[in-house]
Amino acid sequence: MNNATTAARYIRNYWDWRALSFDGSSAQQQSWWQVYNRALGATGPLRILDVGTGTGFIALGLARGGHRVTGLDISPGMLRQAGTKVTVQGLTLSLLAADAIDPPFTPASFDAIVCRNLLWTLPEPARALRCWHRLIRPGGRIIVSDGIWRRPDFSGLVTHYTRLLVSALRKGRNSIPVRFELAYQPIRRHLPHFCGVRAAEAEDLLTGCGFTRPVRHEHHFPHHPYPAGYGSHFFVMSAVRP
């Protein structure tokens, strides 16, 4: 079993567990939809693949805007939650359980690919972006968002593991920080951006995989979409498949 396959198994198991408690209503959700729609720059319906869709945070808003959206995720548990939302909201949205690194579609299947906070957890982000490049029609675009989620320095690790120990003592093995650590500690060395992704790194990845004209869009949020102290160096970036 290779590193990517092993990582995928750990990642899938963790996000299946997180599915029921992952998200609820968010005051920021409307802002996210507006920023992503603005980054798409479209005047008509598009064929969009939302990679790492989770419970449909971005996909639902794009579908509500009239786009033909396919949501893809490695976690069946996440997709079940997304499917419930699709039914309740009466939307048309396709959902598929598959690995983001190599989605099972033919070349030029989509006008756009979007992904929110996914690059950090990919074992092979460049390979994934090259695959996504093939799936986008010429002239289409990609939109990615990410940020720095963990501190890589030693002092940060000490603080992190102190908080983890306290959480384990208070809430037990099934607290989110403990379960996250159990899932990701064995595979973190196989994730090149485990601590997060800076905009400059994302731009290098995109241009290195054949995308052009990178543009940032996070300034369109009315205020920072994450709690204080979380998601530093956050960005939303679009680029074009020439």
Sequence and secondary structure as in RCSB ss.txt:
>XXXX:A:sequence
MNNATTAARYIRNYWDWRALSFDGSSAQQQSWWQVYNRALGATGPLRILDVGTGTGFIALGLARGGHRVTGLDIS
PGMLRQAGTKVTVQGLTLSLLAADAIDPPFTPASFDAIVCRNLLWTLPEPARALRCWHRLIRPGGRIIVSDGIWR
RPDFSGLVTHYTRLLVSALRKGRNSIPVRFELAYQPIRRHLPHFCGVRAAEAEDLLTGCGFTRPVRHEHHFPHHP
YPAGYGSHFFVMSAVRP
>XXXX:A:secstr
  HHHHHHHHHHHHHHHHGGGS    TTHHHHHHHHHHHHT SS  EEEEET TTTTTHHHHHHTT EEEEEES 
HHHHHHHHHHHHHHT   EEEE  TTS S  TT EEEEEEES GGG S HHHHHHHHHHHEEEEEEEEEEEEE S
  SHHHHHHHHHHHHHHHHHH TTSHHHHHHHHHTTTGGG TTTTB  HHHHHHHHHHTT EEEEE GGGSSS S
S TTSSEEEEEEEEE  
